[in-house]
Amino acid sequence: MQKIKKAAVLSALIASFTAGEAMAATEWNVSLWGKRRAFTEHVEKLAELVDKKTNGDFKLNISYGGLSKSKENLDGISIGAFEMAQFCSFYHKAKNPSITVTELPFSRNVSLSRITEIYQEVFKHPILVKDMARWNSTLLMPSPMPQYNIVSKTDALNSLEDFKGLRIRGPGGIMGVLGQLGAIKTGVPFSEVRQSMDSGVIDAASFAPHAHLATKSYTVGKWATTNLNLGTANCPVVVNTDALNSLKPAHKKALLGSVDESLAYYVANYDNNTTGKYQKAIEEAGLKQITFNEAQTAKLDELSVSVRKNWIDENSKNFDAQALYSFTEALFKK
């Protein structure tokens, strides 16, 4: 009788553990950096939607710097250290050369919503899919950013020739153009931009609005460009492919089915809040706003040609760079 009771208790315990495991929510770790800001609102929204659609059965646990350094997020994804992450392609161009096509200076005034559409189309291209597969990763969604503009502490520009000698913290595509005018690409950590401008280590920084707000570059600046239109950075959100493929169908549907809504929320938030805050900030700080005229814009576009050609030449040994470039260019022109 005693043995029967013990067996019954043991069976109940096993059943309890089994039920507990069955009821446990699926949890993914998400590696971001810095702090919550306009740049991460689509990930925050995605987590909210996924949790809601699955009644809490699938959760995205977002960490700001607690899982990995920003420049090591792709490596972490590749080994499955976490299931989702954000990274910027210019952090390590050799690891993701195909994605950098979107950072080329296409010299177009493109809205944030259109940039979102372009990136989503480019992310589907077989060359990008294959490139990211080397890291066991799947591109989930972009982190669209407006065209970069410059804030500088020097005397205001009167002509394009005034870029000569200007030490600028900026991405490769933009600096590839401005470098031809004599600007000097100068690297400093993101967190030290304002201090570096204040101390004279750099003269200017090229960012999207949210980054100028985050670094407070405008507090030491004297002028800001309004229509540089030489490109922006591409900082996608990726997932570990094995983790994605192992999701329950309902969870996978909830995740992928929430991307468009998350991006729409992100774009609306950025356009309605962040861009306006930046504009107000530079106006209140008294910065002179520099708008390039038609002739200057044409000159910048002319200088962009060599940057685009160099990208094609440098990457043609690894993939059909011309085909990927032409595909992307057509989207920007559409």
C-alpha positions, 0 to 999 in steps of 0.5 A, a space after each residue: 500500500 505504501 509503495 502504491 502511495 509513493 508511486 502515486 506521489 511520484 507520478 503527480 510530481 512528474 506530471 506537475 513538472 511536465 505541466 509546468 514545462 508545457 506552460 512555460 513561456 518561450 523567451 528570447 533575449 534581445 541585445 541592444 545598447 545604450 538606452 531606450 530611445 527613438 532608435 529602438 522603439 520598433 523593438 520595444 513595440 515588437 516585444 509588446 505586440 508579440 507578448 499581447 498576441 501570444 497572451 504572454 506565451 512568447 516574450 522578448 527580453 530586451 537588454 541594453 548592453 547587458 548581453 554584448 557590446 554593440 560591435 559584437 552583437 552579430 557574433 553573439 547572434 551567430 553562436 546563439 548567445 541570444 536570439 535577437 540583436 541590433 547592429 550597425 553595418 558600418 561597425 564591421 563592414 567586412 562581416 556584412 559587406 552586402 548591407 552597406 549598399 544602402 549606406 551609399 550616397 544616392 543623393 536623394 531626399 527620401 522620406 523615412 517611410 520610403 527608406 523603410 520600404 527600400 530597406 525591407 525590399 533590399 533585405 529580401 535580396 538573395 545576396 543579402 540573405 546569403 551574406 547574413 546566412 554566414 552568421 546564422 542570422 536572418 534580417 528581421 527588420 530595419 532601423 530606418 533613420 533619416 538622412 544624416 546632417 552635420 552639426 559643426 562648431 566652426 564658422 558657418 560654411 559659405 561654399 563647399 570649399 569650406 569643407 577643406 580641413 574640417 574634421 568630421 565624425 561621420 560614416 564612410 559613404 558621406 565622408 567618401 564624398 566630403 573627403 574629396 572636398 578636403 574634409 577629414 574623417 575623424 573617429 571618436 566614440 559616440 559617447 564622447 562626441 560632444 566633449 570631443 567637439 567642445 575640446 576641439 578634437 573634432 570640428 563636426 559630427 554627422 548624424 540622424 536627428 536622434 543621435 544629435 539629440 543623444 550626444 547634444 552636439 548642438 549645444 556646442 555647435 554654430 551651424 547645421 546642414 538641412 539637406 546634405 542628402 548623402 545617405 544614412 546608416 543601416 542598423 538592422 535587427 536580426 534574429 538567430 536563424 536556428 531560433 527562428 526556425 524552431 519557434 512554434 508556428 503561432 509564435 513565428 506568426 506573431 513575430 513576423 506578423 508584427 514587424 510592419 506594425 512595429 515599423 509603422 509605429 517607429 516611423 510615426 514616433 520618429 517623424 512626429 517627435 524626434 525630428 521635431 525635437 531636434 529642429 526645436 533644439 537647434 533653433 533654440 541653440 541659435 545654430 545657423 541652418 545651412 541649406 545647399 543650393 541646386 548647384 551645390 547639390 549637383 556637385 555633391 552628387 557628382 562627387 558621389 559617383 566615385 564613391 558608389 563605383 568604388 563600392 562596386 569595385 571593392 565588393 565584386 570579388 565577393 558577390 554581384 555588387 553591380 546587380 545589388 547596387 542597380 537593384 538598390 539604386 532603382 528603389 531610391 529612384 522610384 
